[in-house]
Amino acid sequence: MQEFDLSDLKKLYKPQKDSHKGQNGKLMVIGGSKLFHAASLWPLTVASRIVDMVYYSSVEENNNVVLHLKEQFRNGIIVPRNKIDEYIGEADCVLIGPGLPRKEGLEEGDDDTKELTESLLKKYPRKKWVIDGGSLQVIEPTLIPHNAILTPHKGEFEKLFGRDDIAEKAKEYNCIILLKGQIDIVCSSEKCVEIKGGNEGMTKGGTGDVLAGLIAALYCKNEEFLAAATGSYINKKAGESLYQRVGPYFNASDLADEIPRVMKILLSNT
């Protein structure tokens, strides 16, 4: 299996100096529940620093949290779940799943994750999708849109596909699968690469949600394999940068804050 090619960083989209608001990506984030608040906020945090606009849709409690944080997300728009259709068509990419509960974790007022996810995948099969977290744990594989990016850890992968080979499943469903681990593996229908790096500090809860938000933001203006592979690499390098300063004693919010700094360094050197 090939290792990540550093020259791929040169291919990433960079905003032009004369660009206008909206031209550098619009992302919709659908996630969160009454139990999982921060899981959908971490992707919003990192994505809002990369793309021009983030549409955020969660349960009412989480929408209210973001409204109170509005000064941090000046280009964000809060979208009630019953208004998703009005904005999803405008988004370049949709991230679904961070913080969405499994059936046994549903509380009154939560959406049914399976029903919500599968209905949207059926309705917008040609959209750019990043499928993460709770959505990965409940969907039928036959509904995976072509060119979607899936971001499972080992347990989620096995729940969705069994113990089959990652390359075979990426080819069968014509999608990108990023299998998260100490070494990330990214496979498309044509190739696989492994991304090494990171450290034990990245086992903290929420770091996978940060990665999903980063990849979805990149997917807005880049092709799918490039977004997944470079997102994995940047995420690991951000973790390594934090480790140099504080060892393993950092959290998901620290990682989200570090990614823009690391991106500046990596992309200025390419």
Residue, then its C-alpha position, 0 to 999 in steps of 0.5 A: m500500500q502506498e504512503f501519502d504523497l506530500s505533493d498532493l497538498k499542492k493540489l488543494y484549492k486555495p482561495q483567490k485574493d479577488s474571490h467573493k463571499g460564497q465562492n470558497g465553499k458552502l458546507m452543511v453540517i447535520g448532527g447532534s442530539k440532546l445527549f451529544h452536544a459538542a460532537s456537531l460543534w467541533p466540525l462547525t468550529v474547524a469548517s467555519r475557518i476554511v469555507d465561506m459559509v456553514y449551514y448548521s442543523s441540529v436539535e433545538e437545544n444545540n441550535n440555541v447553543v450556536l446562536h449564543l456563540k454567533e460571534q464565532f461563526r459570523n458566516g454561519i446560518i442556523v437551519p432548523r431540521n424542517k428547513i433543511d431542504e431550503y439550504i441543502g441544495e445550495a451547499d457544496c457538501v453535506l456532512i451528516g452524522p456527528g452526534l446523531p444518536r443510535k436508536e437506543g440513545l434517542e431521547e424525546g425531541d431527537d430525530d430518528t438517525k436512520e430515517l433522517t439520514e436515509s431519507l436525505l441520501k435518497k433525496y440528494p444522491r448526487k450531492k457531495w456527502v461526508i457520512d460520519g458517526g451515528s449515520l454510519q452506524v444505522i444506514e444501509p450500505t446500498l444507499i451510499p451515494h457514489n463518491a461519498i466519503l465515509t469516515p468510520h473507525k474499525g467498529e463502525f466499519e465492521k458494523l456497516f460492512g462486516r469484516d470485508d476488505i476496505a478496498e473491496k468495499a470502496k470499489e463495490y460502493n464506488c465511494i471513499i472510505l477513510l478507516k481511522g486508526q493509528i495509521d489511517i487508510v484511505c481507499s477509493s475504487e482505484k487506489c489506497v494510501e495509508i497516512k501515518g502519524g498522530n499520537e496518543g493525545m488524539t484518542k480523545g473524544g471529539t477528535g474524529d468529529v474534528l476530522a470529519g469537519l475538516i474533510a467535509a470543508l475540503y471536499c467543498k472545493n476539492e475532489e473526494f479522494l484528495a479531500a479525504a487523504t489530505g484531511s487525514y494528513i493535516n489532522k495528524k500533523a495538527g496533533e503532532s504540533l500540539y504534542q510538541r507543546v503540551g504532550p498528549y494533554f490536549n482535547a478536540s477543541d485544541l485540535a480544531d484550533e491548531i488545524p488552521r495554523v498547521m494548514k498555513i504552514l503546510l500549504s505555504n511550503t507547497 
